[in-house]
Amino acid sequence: MSKSIDRRTFLSYLGTGAAALAAASAGLGSLEGKASASSTANHLFGFKTNKVSGYFEPITPSKEDKLILPKGYKYDVIAALDDVINKAGEKFGDGSDYNAYFPINGSNSRGLLVNNHEYTGVFSIGPVDGKMTPEQVQKNLYYQGMSVIEVFRDENGTWKMDTTSNYARRINGFTNFALTGPAKGTAAVGGASTVQGTFANCSGGVTLWNTVLSCEENFTETAEASNLNVTHYGWVVEIDPFNKSYLKKHTALGRFNHENTAMGLTADGRVVVYMGDDKKDACVYKFISKGKFDPLKGRGNSALLEDGTLYVANLKSGKWLPVTIEAVQKVINDSKFKAPFGVSTKRDDLLKKYQTQADVVVYCQEAALLVGGTPTDRPEDIEISPFDNTVFICHTNNDIHGNIHGHITRIFESGNDLGALEFDFEIFAAGGRQSGFSSPDNLAFDSNGNLWVVTDISSGSQNKGVHKPFMNNGLFVIPTSGPSQGTALQFASGPVECELTGPYFTPDEKTLFLSIQHPGEETSDLNNPTSRWPHRPGDKKARAGVVAISGFKLG
């Protein structure tokens, strides 16, 4: 644990919100006043120490079509595919992924839950034979995106969805968004300032001003099938759960296969956003705002995401390199230019392609490689440790280079400053038989400094070959300090052919929200699905959904 913020200091900031904690960890001192009880990233800040890893008996891998938890824990299915979420009759989408809980009036038992919908499957749009029908195109756009639902725990301790909520709504492929930043209104995006829809919404993050950032990941197929301009997708989306009209896409953060965002502050108070590009041989990024965070401005701080510098990590030199038009043009104007690994475009075409910063952010993956970004093994979820400002990255796997089981990388920024442009790193935990997990994907911290890690073994690889020992995908707890540092303990096993995604705690850490994504994904015959989770009576479908897990004992 860092000397700059020990557990006592950490716990003293409980209830003051992420802004206060971030300021403390950055050495800025405490912020005056109390932040909203629903401040960002409160899933990190339990009001009591959650020594959960000392209270549960780790489970063993399973091939059963069940969500299996340790003894003493239970789950409630809050919402699943096609459930009605509001008075308008809108339906919960498919491909349930990221979760973020926002307390209503400070409550740990009633709040808004934001859930991402990454993609559709056979249970929502039916079998696709070559090309989607017009009806399937419409369903594909509808069932992706996001859901905002109101959830509550009743007098019996059961979590439910309140379908009478005035906040509950769908955000999907038909919702209009305003572009911000360098690409807005430029030729690089066809002159657009407003674009239709969001889809391929994978993971995300919560801002210091209490909004949600949602990440568009594998967007190309849906854009092309829907005859939509592909440059309008692959961005970081911002919504306000409590305000239906607040809908933005931030182009300054770059366009690529976004997995999630992790937000913090530099030592001098600027906003930092870490991002992974979930693609083989893709890079790790961070954005640093030009201006400084001001807690008094609230949501007005969103403008910080429109003006700043995007950087890419070079792991060989340990440096963050600017992904700017100046840096790109300097490389390709060099008479000794040689295209780096991953770049196939000819030099003359590159010179024509990159004229402005808009071109750089729209074609960010290529630009990042040009300036010296290191290709890595599918960098997915990134989280900043609330204790020491180290940065954890899930590198899920990359079979091209023989990294079958993936690993978790830990970055140490120079001077413990998230704004530093130099860093060191280590492999914190490696997937494989020795660790008991394979293909790490999403991360979350609890207030005891443990990492909660879900895995992403592809459905076609589960229970086969070298993946046999791991069986179905699971949820693991890995301490980041102490004698058990780096040791994975399995907390949950998912149903057949699913991923467990989006772990997120309530502020008191008595409830963990978790998504069950694409159970029965390999189903080819709807009359004989490979999974029927959540096993509703008389229901032959498998349904992606979100659950609330309870039974945590706090010490």
Phi, psi and omega per residue, in radians:
M1 nan 2.474 -3.100
S2 -1.183 2.551 3.065
K3 -1.192 -0.370 -3.050
S4 -1.301 -0.379 3.119
I5 -2.693 1.782 3.131
D6 -1.562 -3.110 -3.068
R7 -1.088 -0.683 -3.132
R8 -1.081 -0.781 3.089
T9 -1.076 -0.766 -3.129
F10 -1.012 -0.861 -3.087
L11 -1.190 -0.480 3.128
S12 -1.169 -0.317 -3.131
Y13 -1.680 0.038 3.128
L14 -1.069 2.355 3.121
G15 1.530 -0.226 3.106
T16 -1.638 -0.089 3.025
G17 1.606 2.936 -3.070
A18 -1.151 -0.548 -3.114
A19 -1.071 -0.754 3.135
A20 -1.147 -0.763 -3.121
L21 -1.147 -0.739 3.137
A22 -1.091 -0.685 3.123
A23 -1.140 -0.713 -3.135
A24 -1.123 -0.773 -3.102
S25 -1.207 -0.414 3.130
A26 -1.566 0.012 3.099
G27 1.395 0.402 -3.088
L28 -1.642 -0.104 -3.079
G29 1.438 3.041 -3.050
S30 -1.319 2.689 3.072
L31 -1.649 2.540 -3.125
E32 -1.243 2.475 3.044
G33 1.389 3.063 -3.131
K34 -1.813 2.372 3.041
A35 -1.362 2.972 3.078
S36 -0.980 2.549 3.136
A37 -1.121 -0.283 3.128
S38 -1.805 0.522 -3.114
S39 -1.039 2.751 -3.059
T40 -0.949 2.586 2.995
A41 1.015 0.474 3.097
N42 -1.140 -0.205 3.057
H43 -1.140 -0.240 3.100
L44 -1.516 -0.333 -2.854
F45 -2.036 1.418 3.127
G46 -1.247 2.624 3.140
F47 -1.376 -0.236 2.982
K48 -2.305 2.801 -3.140
T49 -1.264 2.187 -3.119
N50 -1.665 1.615 3.139
K51 -1.551 0.873 -2.977
V52 -1.068 -0.585 -3.089
S53 -1.167 -0.295 3.082
G54 -1.595 -0.072 -3.043
Y55 -1.993 -0.221 3.136
F56 -1.919 2.615 3.067
E57 -1.590 1.994 -3.109
P58 -0.940 2.469 3.106
I59 -1.577 2.988 3.077
T60 -1.841 2.764 3.131
P61 -0.974 2.661 -3.089
S62 -2.475 2.659 3.032
K63 -1.915 0.092 -3.079
E64 -1.246 2.706 3.096
D65 -1.521 1.045 -3.094
K66 -2.473 2.754 2.880
L67 -1.612 1.903 -3.040
I68 -1.812 2.283 -3.128
L69 -2.152 2.880 3.078
P70 -1.134 2.834 3.089
K71 -0.990 2.334 3.117
G72 1.663 -0.074 3.139
Y73 -1.971 2.647 3.106
K74 -2.438 2.888 3.070
Y75 -2.357 2.631 3.025
D76 -2.055 2.309 3.039
V77 -1.376 1.998 -3.116
I78 -1.456 -0.812 -3.113
A79 -2.692 2.524 3.115
A80 -2.466 2.898 -3.111
L81 -0.711 2.219 3.067
D82 1.369 -0.003 3.037
D83 -1.164 2.403 3.081
V84 -1.258 2.312 -3.030
I85 -1.905 -0.224 -3.077
N86 -2.712 3.107 -3.097
K87 -1.158 -0.388 3.128
A88 -1.375 -0.127 3.119
G89 1.467 0.211 3.103
E90 -1.147 2.613 -3.018
K91 -1.956 2.545 3.068
F92 -1.098 2.397 -3.025
G93 -1.422 -2.947 -3.094
D94 -1.847 3.004 3.045
G95 1.044 0.730 -3.086
S96 -0.903 2.268 -3.061
D97 -2.352 -2.002 -3.031
Y98 -1.005 2.541 3.030
N99 -2.211 2.560 2.976
A100 -2.530 2.261 -3.097
Y101 -1.833 2.287 3.128
F102 -2.114 1.877 -3.125
P103 -1.020 2.516 2.977
I104 -1.723 2.136 -3.087
N105 0.943 0.658 3.062
G106 1.323 0.205 -3.010
S107 -1.434 2.449 2.996
N108 -1.566 -0.049 -3.084
S109 -2.141 0.018 3.019
R110 -2.598 2.256 3.139
G111 -2.996 -3.088 3.054
L112 -1.690 2.365 3.074
L113 -1.997 2.102 3.070
V114 -1.674 2.239 -3.100
N115 -2.234 2.294 3.085
N116 -1.496 2.597 3.058
H117 -2.104 1.850 -2.945
E118 -1.384 -0.757 -3.137
Y119 -2.856 2.981 -3.088
T120 -1.798 2.892 3.132
G121 -2.508 -2.954 -3.042
V122 -1.102 -0.448 -3.085
F123 -1.423 -0.269 3.139
S124 -1.884 -0.649 -3.110
I125 -2.050 -0.065 3.141
G126 1.482 3.034 -3.139
P127 -1.121 2.409 3.096
V128 -1.855 2.052 -3.119
D129 -1.854 1.515 3.135
G130 1.480 -1.363 -3.079
K131 -2.159 2.434 3.137
M132 -1.203 2.505 3.026
T133 -1.287 2.852 3.086
P134 -0.960 -0.663 3.117
E135 -1.142 -0.693 3.121
Q136 -1.189 -0.614 3.080
V137 -1.053 -0.765 3.125
Q138 -1.117 -0.779 3.116
K139 -1.129 -0.675 -3.129
N140 -1.061 -0.724 3.102
L141 -1.250 -0.626 -3.098
Y142 -1.214 -0.788 -2.988
Y143 -1.417 -0.152 3.029
Q144 -1.652 3.055 3.117
G145 1.891 -2.171 -3.062
M146 -2.567 2.707 2.944
S147 -2.137 2.383 2.910
V148 -1.911 2.051 -3.124
I149 -2.210 2.678 3.050
E150 -1.707 2.267 -3.072
V151 -2.173 2.675 3.128
F152 -2.685 2.731 3.059
R153 -1.813 2.124 -3.059
D154 -1.389 -3.099 -3.056
E155 -1.137 -0.311 3.106
N156 -1.633 0.051 3.128
G157 1.472 0.237 -3.134
T158 -1.698 2.272 3.094
W159 -1.428 2.362 -3.105
K160 -2.432 2.973 3.065
M161 -1.805 2.355 3.087
D162 -1.673 1.765 -3.067
T163 -1.399 -0.017 3.056
T164 -1.609 0.038 -3.066
S165 -1.060 2.437 3.050
N166 -1.415 -0.216 3.141
Y167 -1.592 -0.451 -3.003
A168 -1.087 2.338 -3.109
R169 -2.918 2.859 2.999
R170 -1.821 2.511 3.000
I171 -2.180 2.143 -2.979
N172 -2.604 -2.739 -3.067
G173 -1.243 -0.014 3.113
F174 -1.944 -0.071 -3.092
T175 -1.435 2.344 -3.126
N176 -1.490 2.449 -3.135
F177 -2.209 2.552 3.032
A178 -1.583 2.311 3.024
L179 -1.408 2.542 3.009
T180 -2.199 2.937 2.986
G181 1.485 -2.902 -2.937
P182 -1.139 -0.427 -3.105
A183 -1.542 -0.242 -3.095
K184 -0.951 2.181 3.049
G185 1.240 0.182 -3.069
T186 -1.683 2.921 3.107
A187 -1.098 -0.458 -3.107
A188 -1.103 -0.424 3.094
V189 -2.059 0.469 3.114
G190 1.213 0.426 3.112
G191 1.386 0.135 -3.028
A192 -1.364 2.443 2.959
S193 -1.953 -0.367 3.064
T194 -2.242 2.433 -3.115
V195 -2.273 2.731 -3.139
Q196 -1.523 2.114 2.826
G197 1.407 2.794 2.934
T198 -2.341 2.481 3.100
F199 -2.728 3.054 -3.049
A200 1.042 0.644 -3.063
N201 -1.385 1.882 -3.042
C202 -1.579 -1.880 3.116
S203 -1.667 -2.817 -3.084
G204 -3.031 -2.607 3.137
G205 -3.031 2.916 3.116
V206 -1.965 2.414 -3.082
T207 -1.496 2.915 3.066
L208 -1.190 -0.210 3.138
W209 -1.938 0.334 2.915
N210 1.291 0.612 2.959
T211 -2.064 3.036 -3.127
V212 -1.915 2.360 2.956
L213 -1.809 2.150 -3.135
S214 -2.005 2.466 -2.965
C215 -1.934 2.198 3.091
E216 -1.502 2.070 -3.026
E217 -1.849 -1.578 -3.070
N218 -1.548 1.373 -2.932
F219 -1.674 -0.329 -2.931
T220 -1.065 -0.815 -3.058
E221 -1.070 -0.801 -3.135
T222 -1.152 -0.725 3.128
A223 -1.051 -0.824 -3.103
E224 -1.186 -0.725 3.132
A225 -1.125 -0.479 -3.101
S226 -1.684 0.050 -3.131
N227 1.017 0.751 3.111
L228 -1.911 2.634 -3.134
N229 -1.131 2.030 -3.040
V230 -1.103 -0.447 -3.136
T231 -1.253 -0.126 3.116
H232 -1.497 0.026 -3.048
Y233 -2.340 2.789 -3.035
G234 1.714 0.371 -3.101
W235 -1.873 3.025 2.963
V236 -1.631 2.175 -3.083
V237 -1.738 2.488 3.050
E238 -2.128 2.269 3.042
I239 -2.285 2.780 3.012
D240 -1.929 2.011 -3.094
P241 -0.992 -0.506 -3.073
F242 -1.659 -0.005 -3.097
N243 -2.391 1.931 -3.032
K244 -1.178 -0.401 -3.024
S245 -1.564 -0.099 -3.050
Y246 -1.585 1.791 -3.003
L247 -2.521 1.918 -3.070
K248 -2.330 2.708 2.918
K249 -2.182 2.165 -3.016
H250 -1.709 1.835 -3.057
T251 -1.347 -0.344 3.125
A252 -1.113 -0.350 -3.129
L253 -1.487 0.027 3.064
G254 1.516 2.726 3.138
R255 -1.991 1.999 3.086
F256 -2.834 -2.925 -3.128
N257 -1.447 1.306 -3.053
H258 -1.096 2.328 3.023
E259 -1.679 -1.044 -3.131
N260 -2.671 -3.098 3.004
T261 -2.273 2.581 3.006
A262 -2.316 2.105 -3.011
M263 -1.883 2.420 3.061
G264 -2.603 -2.950 -3.137
L265 -2.163 2.532 2.997
T266 -1.290 2.966 3.119
A267 -1.064 -0.456 3.140
D268 -1.780 0.222 2.959
G269 1.643 0.148 3.052
R270 -1.451 2.745 -3.118
V271 -1.484 2.381 3.073
V272 -2.083 2.389 3.067
V273 -2.221 2.020 3.061
Y274 -1.570 2.500 -3.086
M275 -2.551 2.482 3.038
G276 -1.911 2.665 3.135
D277 -1.967 1.774 -3.008
D278 -1.340 1.405 -3.137
K279 -2.718 2.548 3.093
K280 -1.083 2.384 -3.137
D281 1.044 0.708 3.086
A282 -1.974 3.051 -2.896
C283 -1.908 2.968 3.049
V284 -1.899 2.371 -3.029
Y285 -2.191 2.773 2.835
K286 -2.545 2.551 3.112
F287 -1.950 2.353 3.078
I288 -2.114 2.139 -3.096
S289 -1.203 2.700 3.068
K290 -1.311 -0.760 -3.127
G291 -1.572 3.022 -3.095
K292 -1.793 2.623 3.109
F293 -1.210 2.349 3.101
D294 -2.235 1.845 -3.074
P295 -1.023 -0.411 3.139
L296 -1.273 -0.327 -3.124
K297 -1.443 -0.228 -3.138
G298 0.960 -2.264 -3.074
R299 -1.144 -0.264 3.074
G300 -1.075 -0.333 3.088
N301 -1.162 -0.227 3.114
S302 -0.979 -0.508 3.136
A303 -1.061 -0.363 3.106
L304 -1.100 -0.440 -3.134
L305 -1.425 0.021 -3.127
E306 -1.775 -0.227 -3.036
D307 -2.516 1.957 -3.130
G308 3.063 -2.870 -3.112
T309 -2.106 2.303 3.063
L310 -1.635 2.325 -3.139
Y311 -2.141 2.717 3.057
V312 -2.174 2.554 -3.080
A313 -1.471 2.291 2.924
N314 -1.872 1.848 -3.023
L315 -1.285 -0.397 -3.132
K316 -1.276 -0.709 -3.124
S317 -1.630 -0.262 -3.073
G318 1.204 0.681 -3.111
K319 -2.267 2.593 2.982
W320 -1.628 2.112 -3.064
L321 -1.835 2.342 -3.114
P322 -1.182 2.329 3.065
V323 -1.756 1.403 -3.064
T324 -2.210 2.848 3.131
I325 -1.099 -0.615 3.125
E326 -1.114 -0.758 -3.118
A327 -1.196 -0.714 -3.135
V328 -1.142 -0.827 -3.109
Q329 -1.150 -0.575 3.099
K330 -1.085 -0.699 -3.131
V331 -1.189 -0.870 -3.029
I332 -1.373 -0.264 3.059
N333 -1.481 -0.179 3.137
D334 -1.170 2.251 -3.111
S335 -1.100 -0.367 3.128
K336 -1.701 0.320 -3.079
F337 -0.955 2.341 3.021
K338 -2.376 2.183 -3.079
A339 -1.063 2.260 3.117
P340 -1.302 2.963 3.085
F341 -0.932 2.314 3.109
G342 1.646 -0.158 3.139
V343 -1.944 2.061 -3.114
S344 -1.917 -0.169 -3.127
T345 -1.181 2.388 3.130
K346 -1.228 2.684 -3.060
R347 -0.996 -0.788 -3.127
D348 -1.062 -0.680 3.125
D349 -1.240 -0.602 3.080
L350 -1.119 -0.703 3.124
L351 -1.069 -0.645 3.111
K352 -1.316 -0.597 -3.034
K353 -1.242 -0.721 -3.020
Y354 -1.826 1.653 -3.138
Q355 -1.945 -0.491 -3.061
T356 -2.436 2.984 3.071
Q357 -1.142 -0.487 3.065
A358 -1.050 -0.743 3.109
D359 -1.093 -0.658 -3.123
V360 -1.140 -0.828 -3.096
V361 -1.256 -0.568 3.128
V362 -1.211 -0.675 3.130
Y363 -1.935 0.897 -2.945
C364 -1.151 -0.678 -3.097
Q365 -1.028 -0.784 3.131
E366 -1.216 -0.746 -3.126
A367 -1.066 -0.689 -3.133
A368 -1.121 -0.694 3.092
L369 -1.186 -0.643 3.135
L370 -1.071 -0.699 -3.076
V371 -1.468 -0.079 3.050
G372 2.027 0.230 3.075
G373 -1.083 2.493 -3.129
T374 -1.516 2.137 3.036
P375 -1.150 2.315 -3.094
T376 -2.240 -3.038 -2.983
D377 -1.725 1.344 3.111
R378 0.927 1.243 3.100
P379 -1.220 1.963 -3.111
E380 -1.782 -2.085 -3.025
D381 -1.106 2.428 3.055
I382 -2.180 2.355 3.071
E383 -2.379 2.548 3.092
I384 -1.669 2.210 3.095
S385 -1.093 2.231 3.120
P386 -1.271 -0.109 -3.107
F387 -1.707 -0.662 -2.989
D388 -2.404 0.156 3.101
N389 1.144 0.206 2.975
T390 -1.316 2.709 -3.006
V391 -2.044 2.154 -3.101
F392 -1.794 2.331 -3.094
I393 -2.222 2.222 3.003
C394 -1.455 1.951 2.932
H395 -1.691 1.780 -2.881
T396 -1.150 -0.852 3.075
N397 3.054 2.993 3.049
N398 -2.869 1.621 -3.059
D399 -1.214 -0.264 3.084
I400 -1.049 -0.622 -3.084
H401 -1.958 0.271 3.048
G402 1.415 0.146 3.082
N403 -1.541 1.459 -2.998
I404 -1.335 -0.666 -2.997
H405 -1.818 -0.080 3.078
G406 1.273 -3.094 -3.132
H407 -2.852 2.933 3.055
I408 -1.938 2.101 3.136
T409 -1.653 2.499 3.097
R410 -2.129 2.125 -3.131
I411 -1.727 2.355 3.067
F412 -1.945 1.841 -3.129
E413 -1.259 2.504 -3.134
S414 -1.023 2.284 3.124
G415 1.187 0.259 -3.124
N416 1.041 0.483 -3.083
D417 -1.942 2.092 -3.134
L418 -1.112 -0.264 3.110
G419 -1.578 0.007 -3.114
A420 -1.144 2.674 3.115
L421 -1.880 0.161 3.027
E422 -2.301 2.641 -3.076
F423 -2.722 2.905 2.955
D424 -2.166 2.923 3.133
F425 -2.656 2.870 3.059
E426 -2.463 2.817 2.942
I427 -1.523 1.833 -3.054
F428 -1.229 -0.755 3.133
A429 -2.645 2.379 3.137
A430 -1.910 2.364 3.067
G431 -1.221 2.725 3.132
G432 2.493 3.138 -3.101
R433 -1.022 -0.626 -3.064
Q434 -1.173 -0.467 -3.114
S435 -1.778 -0.361 3.107
G436 1.548 0.010 3.098
F437 -2.328 2.796 3.111
S438 -2.442 2.458 3.002
S439 1.105 1.106 3.120
P440 -1.105 2.528 -3.019
D441 -2.254 -1.413 -3.117
N442 -1.692 2.643 -3.120
L443 -2.239 2.664 2.935
A444 -2.666 2.601 3.063
F445 -1.774 2.581 2.860
D446 -1.829 3.077 -3.026
S447 -1.336 -0.049 3.042
N448 -1.659 0.091 3.107
G449 1.443 0.230 3.097
N450 -1.494 2.514 3.011
L451 -1.582 2.284 2.992
W452 -1.781 2.128 -2.964
V453 -2.201 2.198 3.008
V454 -1.804 2.710 -3.036
T455 -1.990 2.764 -3.019
D456 -2.351 1.068 2.949
I457 -1.303 2.216 -3.088
S458 -1.045 2.609 -3.090
S459 -0.999 -0.652 -3.128
G460 -1.234 -0.277 -3.120
S461 -1.804 -0.259 -3.094
Q462 -1.059 2.360 3.072
N463 1.092 0.456 3.104
K464 -2.301 2.641 3.020
G465 0.871 -2.311 -3.084
V466 -1.261 -0.127 3.112
H467 -1.620 -0.026 -3.112
K468 -0.940 -0.795 -3.055
P469 -1.079 -0.421 -3.039
F470 -1.521 -0.322 -3.134
M471 0.955 -2.334 -3.102
N472 -1.268 2.816 3.083
N473 -1.093 2.676 -3.054
G474 -2.463 -3.113 3.039
L475 -2.096 2.264 -3.059
F476 -2.182 2.659 3.052
V477 -1.986 2.198 -3.119
I478 -2.204 1.949 3.061
P479 -1.072 2.494 3.138
T480 -1.793 0.013 3.073
S481 -2.677 2.975 3.109
G482 1.481 -3.072 -3.042
P483 -1.140 -0.392 -3.129
S484 -1.746 0.262 -3.134
Q485 -0.927 2.261 3.085
G486 1.443 -0.033 -3.139
T487 -1.571 2.169 -3.087
A488 -1.589 2.276 3.074
L489 -2.035 2.201 -3.089
Q490 -1.418 2.187 -3.125
F491 -1.765 -0.553 -3.082
A492 -2.569 2.654 3.003
S493 -2.208 2.336 -3.055
G494 -1.564 2.952 3.071
P495 -1.120 3.100 -3.080
V496 -1.084 2.288 3.015
E497 1.059 0.471 3.127
C498 -1.890 2.918 2.830
E499 -1.910 2.550 2.897
L500 -1.663 2.233 -3.012
T501 -2.397 2.856 2.948
G502 1.109 0.735 3.114
P503 -1.106 2.335 -3.085
Y504 -2.717 2.187 -3.114
F505 -1.591 2.627 2.867
T506 -1.218 2.817 -3.099
P507 -0.973 -0.594 -3.135
D508 -1.496 0.005 3.099
E509 1.053 0.410 3.078
K510 -1.599 -0.198 3.111
T511 -2.340 2.388 3.052
L512 -2.059 2.090 3.043
F513 -1.500 2.435 -3.079
L514 -2.595 2.376 3.110
S515 -1.680 2.538 3.019
I516 -1.950 1.867 -3.020
Q517 -1.775 2.419 3.092
H518 0.720 0.908 2.973
P519 -1.088 2.482 -3.134
G520 1.194 0.525 -3.034
E521 -1.065 -0.510 -3.090
E522 -1.496 0.135 -3.125
T523 -1.071 2.259 3.062
S524 -1.978 -0.418 3.137
D525 -2.040 1.914 -3.090
L526 -1.083 -0.363 3.092
N527 -1.420 -0.168 -3.138
N528 -2.471 1.142 -3.071
P529 -1.172 2.635 3.131
T530 -1.328 -0.300 3.038
S531 -2.468 2.631 3.027
R532 -2.210 0.335 3.108
W533 -1.080 2.402 0.219
P534 -1.570 0.360 3.016
H535 1.035 0.859 3.066
R536 -1.329 2.446 -3.090
P537 -0.953 2.232 3.100
G538 1.358 0.016 -3.086
D539 -1.721 2.159 3.136
K540 -1.649 -0.040 -3.116
K541 -1.581 2.592 2.813
A542 -1.541 2.465 -3.068
R543 -2.314 2.141 2.987
A544 -1.096 2.552 -3.121
G545 -2.957 -3.093 -3.139
V546 -2.142 2.431 3.135
V547 -2.097 2.784 3.004
A548 -1.986 2.113 -3.121
I549 -1.759 2.283 3.119
S550 -2.321 2.958 -3.078
G551 2.088 0.096 -3.119
F552 -1.245 2.342 3.106
K553 -1.831 2.171 -3.052
L554 -1.753 2.356 -3.136
G555 -1.804 nan nan
